[in-house]
Amino acid sequence: MKKNTPYFYFVLFLLAGLTACKKPPVEPEPTEPVMPPLTHQGLNTFGCYVDGELFVAGGAETHWDLPPILGSFNEGTKKLIIRASSYSNVEDDVSEHIDFRAYLTDNTANYNYTFNEEDGSDGYTNLWGDRCDYYFRTISDFDHGQLAITYLDEEENIIAGTFYMNLVNENCENDTLMKITDGRFDFHY
C-alpha cells in the first residue's frame, strides 16, 4: 500500500486556507435618522430641515401605531393632503407633525400651498414637546414656500416631490418665523 502523505497535507492545507477566509465586516445600521433619498417609487418617505434640524418621518413606535406619513390625493379634484409625523419619545407621546395641502392642476410642476383657514392646522405642530406650533398665515408680500411635484403616476398611485415652507407664530417668544427647507417626499396614496 502506497502512502500519499504529501497529497494529503496539500489537500488539508488547501481546505484550511479556503475556510479561513474572512468575510467583510457588516456595516451597522445607522442609529440616527438620515435624510431619505429622492425617489419615485412610493416608498412613503418624508424628510426636511426644520430651522436647520433634520426632520424625518418615523422614529419611535407610537401608542396609536400610526404610519409616519399619511395623506391622500383626490384624482378628481387634484387635491393633495400630506401629514408627516416624527416620533422621538413614545413614553411621553412627544411628536412633531408637518401638514400641507395643494391643488395639483398640471401634474409635475410647482405649486403654492392651499390654506385651511377654518382650523389653522396646516404647518408644523409639536405635541407635548418644547417647541412652538407654526402655521400658514395669509400675509401679503410673504414667501409662504413652494411645492414641486417631481413625479405623479395615477395608475400606480405614487406622488413624489420637493418643498420648502415659511411658517409663522406671532405668539412664540423665541422666534416668530419657522423655515422648513430641503423637503422631499415619496408617497403611495
C-alpha positions in Angstrom: 0.0 0.0 0.0 1.4 3.3 -1.1 1.3 6.4 1.1 0.1 9.7 -0.4 1.2 11.8 2.6 2.3 14.9 0.6 -1.0 15.0 -1.3 -3.0 14.5 1.9 -1.2 17.5 3.5 -1.6 19.6 0.4 -5.4 19.0 0.3 -5.7 19.6 4.0 -3.7 22.9 3.6 -6.0 24.0 0.7 -9.2 23.3 2.6 -7.9 25.1 5.7 -7.0 28.1 3.6 -10.4 28.2 1.9 -12.3 28.0 5.1 -10.2 30.6 6.9 -11.2 33.5 4.5 -12.6 36.4 6.4 -15.9 37.9 5.4 -16.0 41.7 5.1 -17.5 43.3 8.2 -21.2 44.1 8.1 -21.9 47.8 8.2 -24.1 48.7 11.1 -27.5 50.2 10.5 -27.4 54.0 11.2 -28.9 54.7 14.6 -29.7 58.4 13.9 -32.2 59.3 11.2 -30.8 60.3 7.8 -32.4 62.3 5.0 -34.3 60.0 2.7 -33.1 59.9 -0.9 -35.1 61.5 -3.7 -37.1 58.6 -5.1 -40.2 58.0 -7.2 -41.2 54.5 -6.0 -44.0 55.2 -3.5 -41.7 54.3 -0.5 -43.7 56.6 1.9 -40.6 58.6 2.9 -40.6 62.2 4.1 -37.7 64.4 5.2 -36.8 68.1 5.6 -34.9 70.5 7.8 -36.9 72.5 10.4 -34.9 75.6 11.3 -31.8 73.7 10.3 -32.6 70.5 12.3 -33.3 67.2 10.4 -36.9 66.1 10.5 -37.5 62.5 9.2 -41.0 60.9 9.3 -40.9 57.9 11.5 -38.8 57.2 14.6 -40.1 55.5 17.7 -43.1 53.2 18.0 -46.3 55.1 18.8 -49.2 54.3 21.1 -51.6 54.7 18.2 -49.4 52.7 15.7 -49.9 55.4 13.0 -47.8 55.3 9.9 -45.2 58.1 9.6 -46.7 59.6 6.5 -50.5 59.9 5.9 -52.4 61.7 3.2 -54.5 61.5 0.1 -54.6 62.6 -3.4 -58.0 63.0 -5.0 -57.6 62.3 -8.7 -60.9 64.1 -9.5 -60.3 67.4 -7.6 -56.5 67.0 -7.8 -56.2 67.9 -4.1 -53.1 66.6 -2.3 -53.0 66.4 1.5 -49.9 65.1 3.4 -49.2 64.8 7.1 -45.7 63.5 8.2 -45.0 62.6 11.8 -41.8 62.1 13.6 -41.9 60.4 16.9 -39.0 60.9 19.3 -40.3 59.8 22.7 -43.1 57.3 22.8 -43.2 57.2 26.7 -44.2 60.9 26.8 -46.0 60.9 23.4 -43.6 63.6 22.1 -44.1 64.0 18.4 -43.7 66.6 15.6 -46.0 66.9 12.6 -45.8 68.7 9.3 -49.0 69.2 7.3 -49.7 70.7 3.9 -52.2 70.7 1.1 -52.2 71.9 -2.5 -54.2 71.6 -5.7 -52.1 69.9 -8.5 -53.5 71.2 -11.8 -50.6 70.3 -14.1 -49.2 67.1 -12.7 -45.4 67.7 -12.4 -45.0 71.4 -11.8 -44.5 74.0 -9.0 -47.4 74.8 -6.7 -48.4 77.2 -3.9 -49.9 75.7 -0.8 -53.7 75.8 -0.1 -54.5 77.1 3.4 -57.1 75.7 5.7 -58.3 78.9 7.4 -61.0 77.2 9.5 -58.8 75.1 11.8 -55.4 76.5 11.1 -53.8 73.1 11.3 -51.6 73.3 8.2 -48.0 73.9 9.1 -45.9 72.5 12.0 -47.2 71.2 15.3 -45.2 69.8 18.3 -47.3 67.7 20.6 -46.1 67.6 24.2 -42.7 69.0 23.2 -41.0 72.2 24.0 -41.3 73.9 20.6 -44.0 76.4 19.4 -46.5 75.4 16.8 -46.2 77.3 13.5 -48.9 77.8 10.8 -49.5 79.1 7.4 -50.8 82.7 7.6 -52.2 84.8 4.8 -49.7 87.6 4.7 -49.2 89.7 1.6 -45.7 90.0 0.2 -44.6 86.9 2.2 -42.9 83.9 0.7 -45.0 81.0 2.1 -42.9 78.5 0.2 -43.5 76.2 -2.7 -44.2 72.6 -3.5 -42.7 71.0 -6.6 -44.2 67.8 -7.8 -41.4 65.8 -9.5 -43.4 62.6 -10.2 -47.1 61.7 -10.4 -48.3 58.2 -11.5 -52.1 58.0 -11.2 -52.1 54.3 -12.3 -49.6 53.2 -9.6 -50.9 55.9 -7.1 -47.4 57.3 -6.5 -46.6 61.0 -6.0 -43.2 62.5 -5.1 -41.9 66.0 -4.8 -39.8 68.6 -3.0 -40.8 71.5 -0.9 -40.0 74.4 1.4 -42.2 76.4 3.7 -42.1 79.6 5.8 -44.4 79.4 8.7 -45.5 82.0 11.3 -46.4 82.1 15.0 -46.8 85.7 16.3 -47.1 84.4 19.9 -43.9 82.4 20.0 -41.4 84.1 22.3 -38.2 82.6 20.7 -38.8 83.3 17.1 -42.0 84.2 15.1 -40.8 82.6 11.8 -40.0 78.9 11.1 -38.2 77.9 8.0 -38.7 74.4 6.6 -36.1 73.7 3.9 -34.9 70.9 1.6 -38.1 69.0 1.9 -38.8 65.8 0.0 -41.4 63.1 -0.1 -42.2 59.9 -2.0 -45.8 58.9 -1.2 -48.0 56.0 -2.2 -51.6 57.2 -1.9 
